Amino acid sequence: MTRTLHLNAFLMNTGHHEASWRLAESDPHAHTDLAHYVRLARAAERGTFDSLFLADGPHLWGGVAQRPAGALEPLTLLTALATATEHIGLIATASTSYNSPYNLARRFASLDILSDGRAGWNIVTTAGAEAARNFGLDAEPAHAERYARAADFLDVALKLWDSWEDDAVVADKAAGVWGDDAKIHPPRHEGPYFRVEGALNVPRSPQGYPLLVQAGSSEDGKAFAARYAEAVFTAQQTLPDARAFYADLKARTAAAGRDPDHVKVLPGIVPVIGSTEAEAREQERLLEDHIVHRYGVDRLERLLQLAPGTLELDARLPAGLPSEDAVEGAKSRYTLVVELARRERLTVRQLIGRLGGGRGHLTFAGTPEQIADAIGTWFTEGAADGFNIMPPVLPSGLEAFVDHVVPVLRARGLLRTSYGPRRTLRERYGLPRPVNQYTAGPVSA
């Protein structure tokens, strides 16, 4: 079968560019408007995207002055969007650091049931002291500890999703037997972080369990992805870096005893689309002109672990920044930003402009054909299985991609023209439905 792109629509309030809300076309209240998200979901479905994705974090990030702040809880919003769409996958971010496995496994199983097999979970470990303090901690747990907790969390969740066999419900009215107790398997899990005794109180869902997505590119993140992930959202700025990440992750997945084709690598791209290249560049310049630089300086200083007032707008990053090993927060994003600034000899002002559209993801301004060229090159040259599409302005950026880039990708044979018979999100990713671990053989706690 011909290999085709996997496209995910990453939805973020008025768009991924931090100044998008200031444009005349933008609704600064869109982030809490269900109709806004319904419009976006239906546009992505019209473009035969595999899925849409909502980021999340358990704290108010940075303050409310810079851009629309706060967000609707993703699983709640996606449940509403499940009723407004028919085909598209629904991926929610949820933290393993600040949730419990039983409750979260139940919520994702419920979304998978209600959407008829379209749920996905973007698994994050949540960096930052702000989130930690919302849960009674003085500081964020160490990076390695967060991933160790995540592994124990996933082991519990997988047991919970398998705790009902697929045919546990008998529904025999004549015999008066609704279900078969012999086909219920309490996990009785005792791990380093969690003890969970009983079976889930939701039957096994259409996909078995939701598509498992991961977004960390640190060493710990890649090891976790190789063990669990079925799709990986990542950020690279250059084709060589993307190819290296792709090859490394596929090799790690094979070394973990899994089929490398069962993990899809989806770099982020922020497409700024114009009918001509000059028009696209003008749109990019308009957005950059609306950036409030003091917010960008504050954000960079937090990311780089610098004291307030350290950075100067028209100077380059200071020498002697910490190495990635010394960072306990978002390690891979820290390295990406520092390397981008050093490689291109950017001032702080220029770096803020580069990060304003996608926080380190690749921003590409051009015509629909040029954007399709870039996507096709990364796809065919071993750098991606598809892309996380991150429109700088919403809804116009997503609708422009669907109306103008999607037809080019389809004409080139890179993207499906319809959803076809494949029903679940897993089926669209070319993944098998997981075999229930309790029917496949004994599993140790």
Secondary structure, DSSP 8 states (H G I E B T S, - for coil): -----EEEEEE-TT-SSTTGGGSTT--TTGGG-HHHHHHHHHHHHHTT-SEEEE---SS--S-SSSS------HHHHHHHHHTT-SS-EEEEEEESSSS-HHHHHHHHHHHHHHTTS-EEEEEE----HHHHHTTT-SS---HHHHHHHHHHHHHHHHHHHTSB-TT-EEEETTTTEEE-GGGB----EE-SS-EE-S--SS--BTTBS-EEEE---SHHHHHHHHHH-SEEEE--SSHHHHHHHHHHHHHHHHHTTS-GGGSEEEEEEEEEE-SSHHHHHHHHHHHHHT--HHHHHHHHHHHTT--TT---TTSB--S----GGG--S-HHHHHHHHHHHHHTT-BHHHHHHHHTTTTTSEEEEE-HHHHHHHHHHHHHTTS-SEEEE--SSTTHHHHHIIIIIHHHHHHTTSS-SS-TT--SHHHHTT------HHHHS----
